[in-house]
Amino acid sequence: MTFDQLMTRDQRIDELDRLGRSRTRAQDHELGALVSARDQYWRRLPRALEAARAKAAQLENYARQHRLSLDEGTIA
């Protein structure tokens, strides 16, 4: 999920939340689904970050073993 998608979802959650008691059942359902998806995303994020860091460490070790440059300017 991109940062723009996160912001759009959170804005929609805020819009629906501000409606308060005037929300329709469909809007209540949408709000519940959006909040659930947001919560699930944030619960999974630490594991995803850990996996990405582990993969980056593997790639760095590989690059060092093969004396490859780790300069950002050399990556195309």
N, C-alpha and C positions, 0 to 999 in steps of 0.2 A: 504494500500500500504506500502510495507516495504521500509526501507531506501535504500537498494540495488536497488529496482525497481525505486525509485526516482532518484538515481544517474544515472542509465542506461538510463532513459528517458531524463534527462537533458543532458547527453553526446550525445544522438542522436539528440536532438535539436541543440546543438552546432555544431555537424557534418554537419547537413543540413544547418544551418545558414551560416557556413563558405563557403559553395558552392556558395552562392550569386546568381548572375544572371545565373549561369550555371546549376541551379536546373531544373529538369524536372517538368512537371505538377504534376506527381504522387508524387514527392518529395515535391513540394510546398503544395500539399494537406496533405501529411503526417505531414509536419512541422506545418501547421495550426491546424491540429487535436491535435498534441502533445502539442502545446502552449495553445490551448483552454482547454485541459484536465488539464494541469499544473495550469493554472489560476483558473479553477473551484475548484481544490483541495485546493489551498491556500485560496480561498474565504470561503470554508466550514470549514477549519481547526479551526478557533476560536470557532465556535459553537460546534464542536466535542470535543475540549478540555474542554470547559465549561461543557458539558454534562458528560464527564469522571470525571471531578473534583467533580461535584454534586453527581455522583454515588459513588465515593470514600468517600465523606463526609457522605453519608447515611450509607455506610458499616462501617465506623469508629464509627459512633454513635451507630449503632446496636451492634458492638463489645463491646463498652464501657458499654452499657446498660446490656449486658449479661456477662460482666466481662471476655471477651475473650482477649487473648494476641494479641497485635499488633506487636510483634517482628517479623522481617522478618525471623529469624532463625527457627521459629515454623511453618511457612507455608510450606506445602509439595506440 
